[in-house]
C-alpha cells in the first residue's frame, strides 16, 4: 500500500503515528552497524523528543544541504522553503552531530559518457558524497582510530604531534565565502584551522558547510578555533559545542577561561582532541614568566592533547628564551606536546622553527582582512626557509628496477617537490643487484627509493623492518633508509620518521608498500552500486608478482571473500595463494574469515568454478615489457570468465601502452554484449601509490593536482619514445647499408654527392633514404603532428625564416655529418627531436658506427644507450673551472661558409679559435688558454658530447633547427645550459639573467652540466652562467647571425 493510499484510508494523523512508531522500533532493533534514515518523521515533535533522548547514547546526525539545491530538487515555493529552513533549530536540538551533504561537482555530469555506465569514464552518482559520509561516520564512531593501529610510523596519518614541521592552514569563516576553488588549497597545510570569527544568524550552517568543503577538497584534519572574545559566554559555549557536533579532529580552547567552564567544554569533546591555547602576553619576563608553567599544568589537568602558547615577540632575543621554555616543558612530570612561537615580524624565526602546527596562509585567502589576524607565511615559503637555514637537507631519491629509464615517477615526485618547496631531487636508477642499492646508500644524502620489478619481492630478504601492510603483502615498493644516531645505533622508527628530510649515515632498510592503496582506490571509485562488495562478490587477479600480491591484499582489505588468481606460471600463483591464506588464518579476527579465500585458476580453458559467482572485479598485474629475460604478456580474459550480468570493473595496471590487449578486448566485448564493464587504466593507480610513496618519503601531504598533471605530461611525451628504437634499428640499418655500398663500390662507380651550397655542404642518397624512412614512420604514428626534415625542407624552399610553431613538430636531420659519412669518419649520426610550444621535449641521436644511442625526454633525464645517465661522470664531473674558459675543452665547427673575406664567418671563427687557444694575456688580452679545441664535424654530436661532459663549452653559429633540436633536449636534461652565442643588448649589465636559447636563433653557446661547489660558494647553474659571461667578455666582437649557412 502506498503512502497516499494509506493516508486516504486511515488519515494523516494515524499515518504519522505509525510512522513514528515504526521509526522508533527500527532504531531500537538496529543499534549497531547500521545507518538509518529517519525520513520526514524527524519533522514531528513526538519523534524529535524521542531522538533527543536517543542521542544521549547513540550518534544522531542532522544532515544539511544547500537550501537552493533543495528548492530546485523538490520544486518548493518560497513559503515551503522558509518552513523547511525554520526547522534547523529543532533538528539541532534532537541531534548530537551535524553533516553538510555537498552537491556533486558539476563537471562530473558534463560529458555524454559520464551518463553511460558502460563508459570507462562513467562517474557514479553521489560517489564523492558516499566517500565523504563514510569518512565522517568513521570519525564520529571512533572506527578511524581503530584503523590507525596498522598505520606506519612514516605515514602522514600519524597524530600531528608525532610529525616534524607541520603547518596549519588558517581559514577564517569571514573570508571563506570568497574562496573560488577549494581544490587549490589541497596540500597547502597538514591541517586546516577553521577560525570562527563571526557568530550570527546562519553562521552554524556556514561553519558546517566550510568544514565539509575542507574535508572533501583539502583532506586533512580539522582544527576548530573560536575568535570571538566579545561574544557572551552562553553564545561562546554554543559556538564551541557546534564544533564538537561537526566531529572535528581537534578543537582549540582558551586556557584563560575559568576551570569550571573549561571542564564543561572538555566534557563535551567525545572523540575530538583538545588543544589548550594561551595567547595572553606574559609581559616583560616573556617565556620565563612562571604563569606559563601554571597554564601548562592547566592543560595537563584537562587532559589536552597539545598545549599551544602564542604571543608577540619583544625582541629577537626571545628565541633563546623560547627554546629554554620548550626544554623545561619537555622535562615536566606529565610531558605534553608543546606548540610555542612568537607572532609578528620579530617572531618569524620562531614560527619557522616551531615543529608542530605553525600557522600558514594561501594567496587565495589573503585578499580578505577580518577581525581574525591571519598568518602571513605560506607553507611552501616556510619549507623553503627550513632548507635555506640548513634545518632540512636536500636529499636524493630515485626509482630502482631492471629497466626504469622511461619511468613516470621522476616527473611526479619532482613536480611535488617544486609545488611544496622541497629541495630534493628524484631520478631513475637501473640496477642489476642489491649491491647497486647499497652503493646508492653510501651517500648520506640518499633519501629513499621507489622499487619496481623484479625487486619488489627479491628485496625483502635485505630489509630489516616492514610496515604492517608490506609484511602482509610480502613485497615492497618503497625503500626507506634507516639512519644511525650519534652513538652509532639505529634510531627507533618514530625517530626515523621525525628525522626525514635530513641527511645521515644509512645503516639499515625499512620497507613499505603503497601499491595496494592505489589499486583499492581504483576499484572502489569505479565499482557500481549494483556490484558493491557483498559476501558472494568474486574477484580475479592476473599475475603473481609483487603488484599481484598488492592487488590480492587490497581485495582482502575491501572484504572480498572470494579471490581467484591466474598466472602463466602456476607454481608462483600457488605460492602467492598459500601466503595469503596463511595470513588470513592468522588474522581471522580482523576479517571474520576462517577459511582460505584465495584460489588458483590453473588454466585459461577451464570454466568458471561452481558455485562462485562470476567476477565483478578484474585486476591485471602482468607486465608488457621484457623482464628477467622473459617476454611480457598480452593477456586477454577468457570469454567464459566474463559473463557477469552486471558487468564490473577491470583495472589494467599497465600504463605505458595506451591500448593493451586487455583494454582492446574489454572495449570490444562491452560494445558487442552491452554489458556495463568499467575500464580503468593504470595511471590512476600509479598516481595514488606515488602519492602514498611521496608522503612516506617526505612526511608531507602529496599535492594530487600537481602530480597528476605532471604524470599526464610525462606520459604523453614518453609514449613518443618508441621512436628511438626505430631510430636505432631502421635508420642504423640504412646508414650501415649506405656505408657498405660505398665500401664495395669502385672509385669510378661511387656516386658523387650532390652539392647544396658548396663542396662541403653535400647530400647523399643515404640522407634522402633515411629521412624518407623517418618521415613515413612518424606520419603513420602521429598523423596530426608537423614534420620538418633537412632534406625535404632544402628541396622545397629557399626561405631562411624561423620554422617552428607551437604545434607538436618533429625535427629531423637524417644524416648530420655527411662529409664525415662520405669519408668513413665515425662522427655522423641521425637526429630526431619533438618540439612542443617551440621547445624540444624529446631528443634522440644515434651514431651507428660508434653504437651510441643518446636519448632524452623532458623531466626524465638524458641517457646513453638507455642504461647510463648523463653526464657520464655524474657528480664526479664537478663544477666548472673557476677561471673558465681556461682549462676547458672547447667544441666548435668550421661551418659551411668558407668565403675568404675579412667579414665572413670563416674569418670570425678563426679569430675566435685562436683567441681561445692562445696563452693568457696573448692576443691583446683576449687569450683564453683552453685545454683544447675540438671539431667533430657534426653539430649534433658536439652537443651530445657536451651533455656527456666530454666538452666543457660548445660554441657555434649558423645552425639550423635540425642541427641542434635533439642536442638541446639532451643537454638540458643532463643539466647543461644552452643560450645564444651572440651577446644580447645590455649583456654587460650586472645580474643579467642568462636566457635559454630558442630554436631558430642560429647561434648557440652550450655549457656542460656542472655540480655545486663543495664549499657551497656557487651552484652549478651559477658556474655555468659565469662561464657564459666569460665567453661574452672574451668574444666582444661576437658572431653576427649569418642566415646564408
QUIGI-V843876 format. One record per residue. SS is DSSP state (2 for helix, 1 for strand, 0 for the rest). Layout:
SS ; SS
This chain:
0 ; 0 ; 2 ; 2 ; 2 ; 2 ; 2 ; 2 ; 2 ; 2 ; 0 ; 2 ; 2 ; 2 ; 2 ; 2 ; 2 ; 2 ; 2 ; 2 ; 2 ; 2 ; 2 ; 2 ; 2 ; 2 ; 2 ; 2 ; 2 ; 0 ; 0 ; 0 ; 0 ; 0 ; 0 ; 0 ; 0 ; 0 ; 2 ; 2 ; 2 ; 2 ; 2 ; 0 ; 2 ; 2 ; 2 ; 2 ; 2 ; 2 ; 2 ; 2 ; 2 ; 2 ; 0 ; 0 ; 0 ; 0 ; 0 ; 0 ; 1 ; 1 ; 1 ; 1 ; 0 ; 0 ; 2 ; 2 ; 2 ; 2 ; 2 ; 2 ; 2 ; 2 ; 0 ; 0 ; 0 ; 2 ; 2 ; 2 ; 2 ; 2 ; 2 ; 2 ; 2 ; 0 ; 0 ; 2 ; 2 ; 2 ; 2 ; 2 ; 2 ; 0 ; 0 ; 0 ; 1 ; 1 ; 1 ; 1 ; 0 ; 0 ; 0 ; 0 ; 0 ; 2 ; 2 ; 2 ; 2 ; 0 ; 0 ; 2 ; 2 ; 2 ; 2 ; 0 ; 0 ; 0 ; 0 ; 0 ; 0 ; 0 ; 0 ; 0 ; 0 ; 0 ; 2 ; 2 ; 2 ; 2 ; 2 ; 2 ; 2 ; 2 ; 2 ; 2 ; 2 ; 2 ; 2 ; 2 ; 2 ; 0 ; 2 ; 2 ; 2 ; 2 ; 2 ; 2 ; 2 ; 2 ; 0 ; 0 ; 0 ; 0 ; 0 ; 0 ; 0 ; 0 ; 0 ; 2 ; 2 ; 2 ; 0 ; 0 ; 0 ; 0 ; 1 ; 1 ; 1 ; 1 ; 1 ; 1 ; 2 ; 2 ; 2 ; 2 ; 0 ; 0 ; 0 ; 0 ; 0 ; 2 ; 2 ; 2 ; 2 ; 0 ; 0 ; 0 ; 0 ; 0 ; 1 ; 1 ; 1 ; 1 ; 1 ; 1 ; 0 ; 0 ; 0 ; 0 ; 0 ; 0 ; 2 ; 2 ; 2 ; 2 ; 2 ; 2 ; 2 ; 2 ; 2 ; 2 ; 2 ; 2 ; 2 ; 2 ; 2 ; 0 ; 0 ; 0 ; 1 ; 1 ; 1 ; 1 ; 1 ; 1 ; 0 ; 0 ; 0 ; 0 ; 0 ; 0 ; 2 ; 2 ; 2 ; 2 ; 2 ; 2 ; 2 ; 2 ; 2 ; 2 ; 2 ; 2 ; 2 ; 0 ; 0 ; 0 ; 0 ; 1 ; 1 ; 1 ; 1 ; 1 ; 0 ; 0 ; 0 ; 0 ; 2 ; 2 ; 2 ; 2 ; 2 ; 2 ; 2 ; 2 ; 0 ; 0 ; 0 ; 0 ; 0 ; 0 ; 1 ; 1 ; 1 ; 1 ; 1 ; 1 ; 0 ; 0 ; 0 ; 0 ; 0 ; 0 ; 0 ; 2 ; 2 ; 2 ; 0 ; 2 ; 2 ; 2 ; 2 ; 2 ; 2 ; 2 ; 2 ; 2 ; 2 ; 2 ; 2 ; 0 ; 0 ; 0 ; 0 ; 1 ; 1 ; 1 ; 1 ; 1 ; 1 ; 1 ; 0 ; 0 ; 0 ; 0 ; 0 ; 2 ; 2 ; 2 ; 2 ; 2 ; 2 ; 2 ; 2 ; 2 ; 2 ; 2 ; 2 ; 2 ; 0 ; 0 ; 0 ; 0 ; 0 ; 0 ; 1 ; 1 ; 1 ; 1 ; 1 ; 1 ; 1 ; 0 ; 2 ; 2 ; 2 ; 2 ; 2 ; 2 ; 2 ; 2 ; 2 ; 0 ; 0 ; 0 ; 0 ; 1 ; 1 ; 1 ; 1 ; 0 ; 2 ; 2 ; 2 ; 0 ; 0 ; 0 ; 0 ; 0 ; 0 ; 0 ; 0 ; 0 ; 0 ; 0 ; 0 ; 1 ; 2 ; 2 ; 2 ; 2 ; 2 ; 2 ; 2 ; 2 ; 2 ; 2 ; 0 ; 0 ; 0 ; 0 ; 0 ; 0 ; 0 ; 1 ; 1 ; 1 ; 1 ; 1 ; 1 ; 0 ; 0 ; 0 ; 0 ; 0 ; 0 ; 0 ; 2 ; 2 ; 2 ; 2 ; 2 ; 2 ; 2 ; 2 ; 2 ; 2 ; 2 ; 2 ; 0 ; 0 ; 0 ; 0 ; 1 ; 1 ; 1 ; 1 ; 1 ; 1 ; 0 ; 0 ; 0 ; 2 ; 2 ; 2 ; 2 ; 2 ; 2 ; 2 ; 0 ; 0 ; 0 ; 0 ; 0 ; 1 ; 1 ; 1 ; 1 ; 1 ; 1 ; 0 ; 0 ; 0 ; 2 ; 2 ; 2 ; 2 ; 2 ; 2 ; 2 ; 2 ; 0 ; 0 ; 1 ; 1 ; 0 ; 2 ; 2 ; 2 ; 2 ; 2 ; 2 ; 0 ; 0 ; 0 ; 0 ; 1 ; 1 ; 1 ; 1 ; 1 ; 1 ; 1 ; 0 ; 0 ; 0 ; 0 ; 0 ; 1 ; 0 ; 0 ; 2 ; 2 ; 2 ; 2 ; 2 ; 2 ; 0 ; 0 ; 0 ; 0 ; 0 ; 0 ; 0 ; 1 ; 1 ; 1 ; 1 ; 1 ; 1 ; 1 ; 0 ; 0 ; 2 ; 2 ; 2 ; 2 ; 2 ; 2 ; 2 ; 2 ; 2 ; 2 ; 2 ; 2 ; 0 ; 0 ; 2 ; 2 ; 2 ; 0 ; 0 ; 0 ; 0 ; 0 ; 0 ; 1 ; 1 ; 1 ; 1 ; 1 ; 0 ; 0 ; 0 ; 2 ; 2 ; 2 ; 2 ; 2 ; 2 ; 2 ; 2 ; 2 ; 2 ; 2 ; 2 ; 0 ; 0 ; 0 ; 0 ; 1 ; 1 ; 1 ; 1 ; 1 ; 0 ; 0 ; 0 ; 2 ; 2 ; 2 ; 2 ; 2 ; 2 ; 2 ; 2 ; 2 ; 2 ; 2 ; 2 ; 2 ; 2 ; 2 ; 2 ; 2 ; 0 ; 2 ; 2 ; 2 ; 2 ; 0 ; 0 ; 0 ; 0 ; 0 ; 0 ; 1 ; 1 ; 1 ; 0 ; 0 ; 0 ; 0 ; 0 ; 0 ; 0 ; 0 ; 0 ; 0 ; 0 ; 0 ; 0 ; 0 ; 0 ; 0 ; 1 ; 1 ; 1 ; 1 ; 0 ; 0 ; 0 ; 0 ; 0 ; 0 ; 1 ; 0 ; 0 ; 1 ; 0 ; 0 ; 0 ; 0 ; 0 ; 0 ; 0 ; 0 ; 2 ; 2 ; 2 ; 0 ; 0 ; 0 ; 0 ; 0 ; 0 ; 1 ; 1 ; 1 ; 1 ; 1 ; 0 ; 0 ; 0 ; 0 ; 0 ; 0 ; 0 ; 0 ; 2 ; 2 ; 2 ; 2 ; 2 ; 2 ; 2 ; 2 ; 2 ; 2 ; 2 ; 2 ; 2 ; 0 ; 0 ; 0 ; 1 ; 1 ; 1 ; 1 ; 0 ; 2 ; 2 ; 2 ; 2 ; 2 ; 2 ; 2 ; 2 ; 2 ; 2 ; 2 ; 2 ; 2 ; 2 ; 2 ; 2 ; 2 ; 0 ; 0 ; 0 ; 0 ; 0 ; 2 ; 2 ; 2 ; 2 ; 2 ; 2 ; 2 ; 2 ; 2 ; 2 ; 2 ; 2 ; 2 ; 2 ; 2 ; 0 ; 0 ; 0 ; 0 ; 2 ; 2 ; 2 ; 2 ; 2 ; 2 ; 2 ; 2 ; 2 ; 2 ; 2 ; 2 ; 2 ; 2 ; 2 ; 2 ; 2 ; 2 ; 2 ; 2 ; 2 ; 0 ; 0 ; 0 ; 0 ; 0 ; 0 ; 0 ; 0 ; 0 ; 0 ; 1 ; 1 ; 0 ; 0 ; 0 ; 0 ; 0 ; 0 ; 1 ; 1 ; 0 ; 2 ; 2 ; 2 ; 2 ; 2 ; 2 ; 2 ; 2 ; 2 ; 2 ; 2 ; 2 ; 2 ; 2 ; 2 ; 2 ; 2 ; 0 ; 0 ; 0 ; 0 ; 1 ; 1 ; 1 ; 1 ; 2 ; 2 ; 2 ; 2 ; 2 ; 2 ; 2 ; 0 ; 0 ; 0 ; 0 ; 0 ; 0 ; 0 ; 0 ; 0 ; 0 ; 0 ; 0 ; 1 ; 1 ; 1 ; 1 ; 1 ; 1 ; 1 ; 1 ; 0 ; 2 ; 2 ; 2 ; 2 ; 2 ; 2 ; 0 ; 0 ; 0 ; 0 ; 0 ; 1 ; 1 ; 1 ; 1 ; 1 ; 1 ; 1 ; 1 ; 0 ; 0 ; 1 ; 1 ; 1 ; 1 ; 1 ; 1 ; 1 ; 1 ; 1 ; 0 ; 0 ; 0 ; 0 ; 1 ; 1 ; 1 ; 1 ; 1 ; 1 ; 0 ; 0 ; 0 ; 0 ; 1 ; 1 ; 1 ; 0 ; 0 ; 0 ; 1 ; 1 ; 0 ; 0 ; 0 ; 0 ; 2 ; 2 ; 2 ; 2 ; 0 ; 0 ; 0 ; 0 ; 0 ; 0 ; 0 ; 0 ; 0 ; 0 ; 0 ; 1 ; 1 ; 1 ; 0 ; 0 ; 0 ; 0 ; 0 ; 0 ; 0 ; 0 ; 0 ; 0 ; 0 ; 0 ; 0 ; 2 ; 2 ; 2 ; 2 ; 2 ; 2 ; 2 ; 2 ; 2 ; 2 ; 2 ; 2 ; 2 ; 0 ; 0 ; 0 ; 0 ; 2 ; 2 ; 2 ; 2 ; 0 ; 0 ; 0 ; 0 ; 0 ; 0 ; 1 ; 1 ; 1 ; 0 ; 0 ; 0 ; 0 ; 2 ; 2 ; 2 ; 2 ; 2 ; 2 ; 2 ; 2 ; 2 ; 2 ; 0 ; 0 ; 0 ; 0 ; 1 ; 1 ; 1 ; 1 ; 1 ; 0 ; 0 ; 0 ; 2 ; 2 ; 2 ; 2 ; 2 ; 2 ; 2 ; 2 ; 2 ; 2 ; 2 ; 2 ; 2 ; 2 ; 0 ; 0 ; 1 ; 1 ; 1 ; 1 ; 0 ; 0 ; 0 ; 0 ; 0 ; 0 ; 0 ; 0 ; 0 ; 0 ; 0 ; 0 ; 0 ; 0 ; 0 ; 0 ; 0 ; 0 ; 0 ; 0 ; 0 ; 0 ; 1 ; 1 ; 1 ; 1 ; 1 ; 0 ; 0 ; 0 ; 0 ; 0 ; 0 ; 0 ; 0 ; 0 ; 0 ; 0 ; 0 ; 2 ; 2 ; 2 ; 2 ; 2 ; 2 ; 2 ; 2 ; 2 ; 2 ; 2 ; 2 ; 2 ; 2 ; 2 ; 0 ; 0 ; 0 ; 0 ; 0 ; 0 ; 0 ; 0 ; 0 ; 0 ; 0
